[in-house]
Amino acid sequence: MDVSQMMKYLFDSKEIINAGLFAITFVVYAENGLFFAFFLPGDYLLFLTGVFVGSGLLHYSIGTVLLYLFVAAVVGSLTGFVFGRYFGSTLEQRKDNWYFKRKHLEATKDFFDKYGSQALIISRFLPYIRTFAPILAGITKMNYPKYLLLNVAGAAIWVVSLVGGGYWFGIKFPWIINYVHYIILFFLFITTFTVIKGYFNMRKK
């Protein structure tokens, strides 16, 4: 598999889900704490995972899926926190390249300035910021017990709401599986709107 095929695979939520729960778990882990994995699908991957479980196409119990993805989200963000705490200065001095953009780190800093500690919970629902929030918390050397509490709370809310919502739709409307691309487009629209709105808010500020 060459690089272009791998990137296409990683962007395709349906392919990831078809690969099984371990693939989904790895993507959730990476997207929540590895700065070079900010581009991976997050929100709609969780939602579609719930849909696949609810419609019976992913043969795991909803409890097992929730547990795996909750742990992946917590451990992923904890990895980002530890990286930020011990190697954050290196990241702040890094120049832009294809897997790192300073604008994402700067946008996360503005987000923390606006929402404080609550940013760790709110950021779970925001692409890019979700990846960089735990790293920034580590850079600022946030109190560890406080960070752990917010990390666990944010992961629980994020995973349960999106996977649980998808699971409900999968049970009630199993035909929704035929409209996966529309679901992805919907989440991409929300993501794009959020990013553009944040950009203009920063410009205004």
Secondary structure, DSSP 8 states (H G I E B T S, - for coil): --HHHHHHHHH-HHHHHHT-HHHHHHHHHHHTT-GGGTTS--HHHHHHHHHHHHTTSS-S-HHHHHHHHHHHHHHHHHHHHHHHHHHHHHHHT---BTTB-HHHHHHHHHHHHHHGGGHHHHGGGSTTHHHHHHHHHHHTT--HHHHHHHHHHHHHHHHHHHHHHHHHHHHH-GGGGGGHHHHHHHHHHHHHHHHHHHHHHHHH-
